[in-house]
Amino acid sequence: MPLRKLLSLIVITLTCAVTGANAQPPCPGVSEFATGLNGPVKLILSQQRNLLVTETGDGINAGRISIVDRNGARRTLLDGLPSAVNAVGERSGPTGLLMRGRTLYVAIGEGDTTLQGPIPGVTQIANPSPSSPIFNSVLAIHFSAHVEKTTDGFTLNPETDYAALDSGARLRLDNGRGDKLTVELVVDFPDFVPNPLPFLPNFPNVRNSNPFALELIGNQLYVVDAGLNAVVAVDLSSGDFETLTTFPPIPNPLPFGPLVVEAVPTSIREHDGQFLVTLFRGFPFPPGAAEVQSVDPDTGSRETFITGLTSAIDVLPVKDKGGDTDFLTLEFSANLLVEPPELGRLQFFETPAGPPNVIADCLITPTSMARDPKTGTLFVTELAFGRIVTVDTSQ
């Protein structure tokens, strides 16, 4: 079974298990901070110390970016972003985001650019009529601090704005209440690459792209592609791009499933001149096989950094009071092979070699984390319940 389809089933299973008990399970040190999100994927902290969150939405081209203030109140920044149901029945839309100055860079995922082929989970074909021409892209959104503080939101018009962005136009949006915002296309990646199968030599099989996380050094934007198992470098001035590195599959250590396990990179963070990239690992999700790798941004060379994880979804370097760097790792589930799957886990590593300290093992489908350096508060998005929680990391 493919990764994305199984994750959809996991979300459903965990949601049913928790709500079936008529209450969310006890979770020491974890508190609800904000609700009302629709498929939260990634979050960051802005210069104004608001949280900015990408959401896949629940319909065609219903992706959204929300602003969540320090009191947990949600407002819309930009609605109507590309989103759709992908080849395995999962919602896909806005994913990774980062901010430099007053420019917010947002990755748009695969959407419905491919369709399931005759062998579910093995074959894919190109969709001749995807719901948006700008899936698998990165947008730059420019807005003032005043807009961030006060806006009631902007909305893209899929009928006209997507084509305009695809043609290179810079959109200037006005919500009629004095707020202004601009959007432009930074890069538009190919939706897929040929992926011929030896046992179906005449079948036009493809492998989809899926931009999922972003990092920025100088004038180079680095994009994690969870579909092609790669980190791609993009020149912000020209939009030219090239693959920095790819993550090969590993042998499947379990007695069932495919012969190899896909890497599936899910996050990227700059640390000490290197990138830290989490590898989720695909089906059959061997416990302990996920990891964090370090990647040299100049050469693309890779090294193992943190091992022994399961379904790694994010990593965060944190400076301690002595100036040393500790590491937080976030896992979507501590074990995806049991029924029901185990809940998500946040761990603390004083050094990459460990041993880890489990901070919370009761997170419900966590997908991303952000830390307020002024207060030390750690925020985590939970996909299943459309919310943000805070986690006490002082223990």
KEBA-66542 format. One record per residue (C-alpha): residue in one letter; x, y negated, z. Coordinates in steps of 0.1 Angstrom, whole numbers, plus 5000, padded with zeros to 4 digits. Example, Ala and Ser with C-alpha at 12.3 -4.5 7.8 and 13.67 -1.06 7.14 Angstrom:
{atom "A" {5123 5045 5078}}
{atom "S" {5137 5011 5071}}
// end
This chain:
{atom "M" {5000 5000 5000}}
{atom "P" {5014 4966 4991}}
{atom "L" {5025 4941 5018}}
{atom "R" {4999 4915 5012}}
{atom "K" {4969 4939 5012}}
{atom "L" {4981 4956 5044}}
{atom "L" {4985 4922 5061}}
{atom "S" {4950 4914 5052}}
{atom "L" {4938 4946 5068}}
{atom "I" {4960 4939 5098}}
{atom "V" {4944 4905 5103}}
{atom "I" {4909 4920 5101}}
{atom "T" {4918 4949 5124}}
{atom "L" {4934 4926 5151}}
{atom "T" {4906 4901 5149}}
{atom "C" {4880 4928 5153}}
{atom "A" {4899 4944 5182}}
{atom "V" {4902 4912 5201}}
{atom "T" {4867 4899 5194}}
{atom "G" {4853 4933 5201}}
{atom "A" {4865 4930 5236}}
{atom "N" {4845 4898 5239}}
{atom "A" {4875 4878 5249}}
{atom "Q" {4910 4871 5238}}
{atom "P" {4936 4893 5257}}
{atom "P" {4955 4878 5286}}
{atom "C" {4986 4861 5273}}
{atom "P" {5008 4846 5300}}
{atom "G" {5025 4814 5291}}
{atom "V" {5004 4809 5259}}
{atom "S" {4977 4782 5257}}
{atom "E" {4953 4772 5230}}
{atom "F" {4963 4737 5216}}
{atom "A" {4942 4732 5184}}
{atom "T" {4914 4750 5166}}
{atom "G" {4895 4745 5133}}
{atom "L" {4923 4754 5109}}
{atom "N" {4915 4775 5079}}
{atom "G" {4942 4800 5072}}
{atom "P" {4972 4783 5087}}
{atom "V" {5005 4794 5072}}
{atom "K" {5033 4769 5082}}
{atom "L" {5037 4739 5104}}
{atom "I" {5062 4712 5111}}
{atom "L" {5066 4683 5135}}
{atom "S" {5065 4649 5118}}
{atom "Q" {5085 4618 5128}}
{atom "Q" {5053 4605 5146}}
{atom "R" {5053 4638 5166}}
{atom "N" {5022 4650 5149}}
{atom "L" {5019 4685 5136}}
{atom "L" {5015 4690 5098}}
{atom "V" {4999 4723 5088}}
{atom "T" {4994 4740 5055}}
{atom "E" {4961 4760 5052}}
{atom "T" {4951 4784 5024}}
{atom "G" {4914 4775 5028}}
{atom "D" {4885 4799 5021}}
{atom "G" {4876 4793 4985}}
{atom "I" {4890 4785 4951}}
{atom "N" {4912 4754 4952}}
{atom "A" {4903 4748 4988}}
{atom "G" {4939 4745 5001}}
{atom "R" {4945 4718 5027}}
{atom "I" {4972 4700 5047}}
{atom "S" {4960 4690 5082}}
{atom "I" {4974 4665 5107}}
{atom "V" {4971 4677 5143}}
{atom "D" {4978 4649 5169}}
{atom "R" {4994 4653 5203}}
{atom "N" {4959 4658 5218}}
{atom "G" {4952 4688 5195}}
{atom "A" {4927 4668 5173}}
{atom "R" {4927 4678 5137}}
{atom "R" {4924 4654 5107}}
{atom "T" {4927 4661 5070}}
{atom "L" {4957 4646 5052}}
{atom "L" {4951 4662 5017}}
{atom "D" {4924 4686 5006}}
{atom "G" {4916 4703 4973}}
{atom "L" {4951 4718 4969}}
{atom "P" {4954 4749 4947}}
{atom "S" {4943 4781 4963}}
{atom "A" {4928 4814 4952}}
{atom "V" {4925 4851 4959}}
{atom "N" {4955 4869 4947}}
{atom "A" {4959 4903 4930}}
{atom "V" {4954 4922 4962}}
{atom "G" {4925 4903 4976}}
{atom "E" {4943 4879 4999}}
{atom "R" {4940 4841 5000}}
{atom "S" {4970 4822 4986}}
{atom "G" {4976 4785 4985}}
{atom "P" {4998 4759 5002}}
{atom "T" {5027 4776 5021}}
{atom "G" {5060 4761 5032}}
{atom "L" {5065 4724 5040}}
{atom "L" {5092 4700 5052}}
{atom "M" {5095 4663 5056}}
{atom "R" {5122 4638 5048}}
{atom "G" {5115 4601 5056}}
{atom "R" {5079 4595 5044}}
{atom "T" {5080 4623 5018}}
{atom "L" {5063 4656 5025}}
{atom "Y" {5074 4685 5003}}
{atom "V" {5048 4713 5000}}
{atom "A" {5052 4747 4984}}
{atom "I" {5022 4761 4965}}
{atom "G" {5020 4799 4965}}
{atom "E" {5011 4825 4939}}
{atom "G" {4973 4820 4939}}
{atom "D" {4956 4842 4912}}
{atom "T" {4984 4840 4886}}
{atom "T" {4985 4878 4884}}
{atom "L" {4959 4905 4884}}
{atom "Q" {4960 4941 4898}}
{atom "G" {4969 4967 4872}}
{atom "P" {4957 5002 4868}}
{atom "I" {4978 5016 4897}}
{atom "P" {4969 4995 4928}}
{atom "G" {5000 4983 4946}}
{atom "V" {5023 4993 4918}}
{atom "T" {5012 4975 4887}}
{atom "Q" {5004 4938 4880}}
{atom "I" {4996 4919 4849}}
{atom "A" {4995 4882 4841}}
{atom "N" {4962 4864 4846}}
{atom "P" {4954 4846 4813}}
{atom "S" {4932 4821 4832}}
{atom "P" {4945 4813 4867}}
{atom "S" {4925 4788 4888}}
{atom "S" {4953 4762 4887}}
{atom "P" {4983 4754 4864}}
{atom "I" {5004 4744 4894}}
{atom "F" {5006 4776 4914}}
{atom "N" {5042 4786 4922}}
{atom "S" {5053 4750 4925}}
{atom "V" {5065 4723 4949}}
{atom "L" {5048 4690 4954}}
{atom "A" {5061 4658 4969}}
{atom "I" {5035 4638 4989}}
{atom "H" {5044 4602 4999}}
{atom "F" {5024 4584 5026}}
{atom "S" {5030 4557 5052}}
{atom "A" {5032 4561 5090}}
{atom "H" {5000 4541 5092}}
{atom "V" {4982 4566 5069}}
{atom "E" {4995 4594 5090}}
{atom "K" {4981 4577 5121}}
{atom "T" {4947 4567 5108}}
{atom "T" {4936 4584 5076}}
{atom "D" {4904 4604 5072}}
{atom "G" {4920 4622 5043}}
{atom "F" {4924 4624 5006}}
{atom "T" {4911 4650 4981}}
{atom "L" {4926 4662 4948}}
{atom "N" {4902 4667 4919}}
{atom "P" {4910 4702 4904}}
{atom "E" {4893 4692 4871}}
{atom "T" {4917 4664 4864}}
{atom "D" {4945 4661 4889}}
{atom "Y" {4961 4695 4885}}
{atom "A" {4966 4689 4848}}
{atom "A" {4979 4654 4854}}
{atom "L" {5005 4667 4879}}
{atom "D" {5014 4695 4855}}
{atom "S" {5021 4670 4828}}
{atom "G" {5045 4650 4850}}
{atom "A" {5021 4622 4861}}
{atom "R" {5025 4606 4895}}
{atom "L" {4990 4605 4911}}
{atom "R" {4981 4575 4933}}
{atom "L" {4952 4583 4955}}
{atom "D" {4930 4558 4973}}
{atom "N" {4903 4571 4996}}
{atom "G" {4883 4539 4994}}
{atom "R" {4891 4529 5030}}
{atom "G" {4924 4512 5024}}
{atom "D" {4946 4543 5027}}
{atom "K" {4969 4552 4998}}
{atom "L" {4989 4583 4991}}
{atom "T" {5009 4595 4961}}
{atom "V" {5015 4631 4948}}
{atom "E" {5040 4643 4922}}
{atom "L" {5053 4677 4910}}
{atom "V" {5089 4684 4919}}
{atom "V" {5093 4718 4903}}
{atom "D" {5070 4743 4886}}
{atom "F" {5084 4779 4887}}
{atom "P" {5075 4807 4863}}
{atom "D" {5045 4825 4877}}
{atom "F" {5061 4859 4872}}
{atom "V" {5089 4878 4856}}
{atom "P" {5088 4910 4835}}
{atom "N" {5090 4941 4857}}
{atom "P" {5088 4971 4833}}
{atom "L" {5081 5005 4847}}
{atom "P" {5100 5035 4833}}
{atom "F" {5069 5057 4836}}
{atom "L" {5047 5031 4818}}
{atom "P" {5071 5019 4791}}
{atom "N" {5044 5001 4771}}
{atom "F" {5026 4985 4800}}
{atom "P" {5033 4947 4804}}
{atom "N" {5040 4950 4841}}
{atom "V" {5051 4918 4860}}
{atom "R" {5064 4908 4894}}
{atom "N" {5049 4876 4908}}
{atom "S" {5066 4846 4922}}
{atom "N" {5055 4833 4956}}
{atom "P" {5072 4802 4971}}
{atom "F" {5069 4805 5008}}
{atom "A" {5093 4783 5028}}
{atom "L" {5114 4752 5022}}
{atom "E" {5147 4737 5034}}
{atom "L" {5166 4706 5023}}
{atom "I" {5203 4697 5022}}
{atom "G" {5213 4665 5005}}
{atom "N" {5196 4663 4972}}
{atom "Q" {5190 4701 4969}}
{atom "L" {5157 4717 4979}}
{atom "Y" {5159 4753 4988}}
{atom "V" {5129 4775 4983}}
{atom "V" {5123 4810 4997}}
{atom "D" {5104 4831 4971}}
{atom "A" {5087 4860 4990}}
{atom "G" {5076 4876 4957}}
{atom "L" {5110 4877 4940}}
{atom "N" {5130 4882 4972}}
{atom "A" {5152 4852 4965}}
{atom "V" {5163 4817 4976}}
{atom "V" {5161 4792 4948}}
{atom "A" {5180 4759 4947}}
{atom "V" {5162 4729 4931}}
{atom "D" {5178 4696 4922}}
{atom "L" {5154 4669 4933}}
{atom "S" {5165 4644 4907}}
{atom "S" {5160 4666 4877}}
{atom "G" {5138 4695 4888}}
{atom "D" {5163 4720 4875}}
{atom "F" {5166 4751 4895}}
{atom "E" {5187 4783 4898}}
{atom "T" {5187 4813 4920}}
{atom "L" {5211 4810 4949}}
{atom "T" {5208 4846 4962}}
{atom "T" {5185 4876 4961}}
{atom "F" {5179 4901 4988}}
{atom "P" {5181 4937 4977}}
{atom "P" {5158 4964 4990}}
{atom "I" {5170 4989 5016}}
{atom "P" {5165 5027 5018}}
{atom "N" {5133 5036 5035}}
{atom "P" {5142 5053 5068}}
{atom "L" {5108 5068 5073}}
{atom "P" {5095 5101 5060}}
{atom "F" {5067 5085 5041}}
{atom "G" {5062 5056 5017}}
{atom "P" {5084 5045 4988}}
{atom "L" {5121 5053 4985}}
{atom "V" {5131 5017 4993}}
{atom "V" {5118 4988 5013}}
{atom "E" {5115 4953 4999}}
{atom "A" {5132 4924 5017}}
{atom "V" {5103 4899 5016}}
{atom "P" {5119 4866 5029}}
{atom "T" {5095 4845 5049}}
{atom "S" {5113 4815 5063}}
{atom "I" {5145 4794 5060}}
{atom "R" {5163 4771 5085}}
{atom "E" {5196 4753 5082}}
{atom "H" {5220 4760 5110}}
{atom "D" {5257 4750 5113}}
{atom "G" {5260 4746 5076}}
{atom "Q" {5244 4779 5068}}
{atom "F" {5208 4791 5061}}
{atom "L" {5190 4815 5084}}
{atom "V" {5164 4835 5065}}
{atom "T" {5140 4860 5080}}
{atom "L" {5134 4892 5061}}
{atom "F" {5099 4906 5069}}
{atom "R" {5105 4939 5051}}
{atom "G" {5077 4955 5031}}
{atom "F" {5057 4987 5033}}
{atom "P" {5060 5009 5053}}
{atom "F" {5073 4983 5077}}
{atom "P" {5099 5004 5096}}
{atom "P" {5101 4991 5132}}
{atom "G" {5134 4975 5138}}
{atom "A" {5143 4971 5101}}
{atom "A" {5134 4934 5098}}
{atom "E" {5162 4909 5104}}
{atom "V" {5176 4874 5101}}
{atom "Q" {5204 4869 5075}}
{atom "S" {5227 4840 5071}}
{atom "V" {5232 4826 5036}}
{atom "D" {5260 4803 5024}}
{atom "P" {5244 4774 5005}}
{atom "D" {5275 4770 4984}}
{atom "T" {5281 4806 4973}}
{atom "G" {5249 4825 4981}}
{atom "S" {5269 4851 5001}}
{atom "R" {5248 4868 5028}}
{atom "E" {5256 4883 5062}}
{atom "T" {5234 4900 5088}}
{atom "F" {5227 4876 5117}}
{atom "I" {5200 4891 5140}}
{atom "T" {5189 4927 5137}}
{atom "G" {5163 4950 5153}}
{atom "L" {5132 4929 5144}}
{atom "T" {5098 4940 5130}}
{atom "S" {5078 4919 5105}}
{atom "A" {5101 4888 5111}}
{atom "I" {5082 4857 5100}}
{atom "D" {5102 4828 5114}}
{atom "V" {5135 4819 5132}}
{atom "L" {5143 4787 5150}}
{atom "P" {5178 4775 5163}}
{atom "V" {5175 4756 5196}}
{atom "K" {5202 4736 5213}}
{atom "D" {5204 4743 5251}}
{atom "K" {5214 4718 5277}}
{atom "G" {5250 4728 5274}}
{atom "G" {5251 4721 5237}}
{atom "D" {5252 4757 5227}}
{atom "T" {5226 4771 5202}}
{atom "D" {5201 4797 5212}}
{atom "F" {5176 4814 5188}}
{atom "L" {5139 4820 5188}}
{atom "T" {5125 4847 5165}}
{atom "L" {5088 4851 5157}}
{atom "E" {5073 4885 5145}}
{atom "F" {5039 4889 5129}}
{atom "S" {5035 4922 5148}}
{atom "A" {5058 4942 5171}}
{atom "N" {5047 4974 5153}}
{atom "L" {5025 4976 5122}}
{atom "L" {5023 5014 5121}}
{atom "V" {5002 5020 5152}}
{atom "E" {4964 5017 5153}}
{atom "P" {4955 4989 5160}}
{atom "P" {4988 4972 5151}}
{atom "E" {5006 4956 5180}}
{atom "L" {5003 4919 5185}}
{atom "G" {5029 4894 5175}}
{atom "R" {5061 4887 5195}}
{atom "L" {5083 4857 5203}}
{atom "Q" {5118 4866 5214}}
{atom "F" {5148 4845 5227}}
{atom "F" {5184 4853 5217}}
{atom "E" {5212 4836 5237}}
{atom "T" {5235 4849 5210}}
{atom "P" {5227 4865 5176}}
{atom "A" {5240 4899 5190}}
{atom "G" {5214 4897 5218}}
{atom "P" {5201 4913 5239}}
{atom "P" {5167 4896 5233}}
{atom "N" {5144 4883 5260}}
{atom "V" {5107 4887 5252}}
{atom "I" {5089 4854 5258}}
{atom "A" {5055 4865 5246}}
{atom "D" {5042 4897 5231}}
{atom "C" {5006 4888 5228}}
{atom "L" {5004 4864 5199}}
{atom "I" {4976 4871 5174}}
{atom "T" {4990 4871 5138}}
{atom "P" {5015 4843 5143}}
{atom "T" {5029 4828 5111}}
{atom "S" {5051 4798 5119}}
{atom "M" {5066 4778 5148}}
{atom "A" {5078 4743 5155}}
{atom "R" {5094 4727 5186}}
{atom "D" {5091 4692 5199}}
{atom "P" {5127 4684 5209}}
{atom "K" {5115 4656 5233}}
{atom "T" {5093 4678 5254}}
{atom "G" {5105 4713 5246}}
{atom "T" {5070 4724 5237}}
{atom "L" {5068 4752 5212}}
{atom "F" {5038 4753 5188}}
{atom "V" {5028 4785 5170}}
{atom "T" {5002 4790 5143}}
{atom "E" {4979 4820 5145}}
{atom "L" {4963 4831 5112}}
{atom "A" {4935 4853 5124}}
{atom "F" {4918 4826 5146}}
{atom "G" {4928 4795 5127}}
{atom "R" {4945 4779 5156}}
{atom "I" {4977 4766 5171}}
{atom "V" {4989 4777 5205}}
{atom "T" {5017 4764 5228}}
{atom "V" {5042 4789 5243}}
{atom "D" {5061 4783 5275}}
{atom "T" {5097 4791 5267}}
{atom "S" {5111 4781 5301}}
{atom "Q" {5108 4816 5315}}
// end
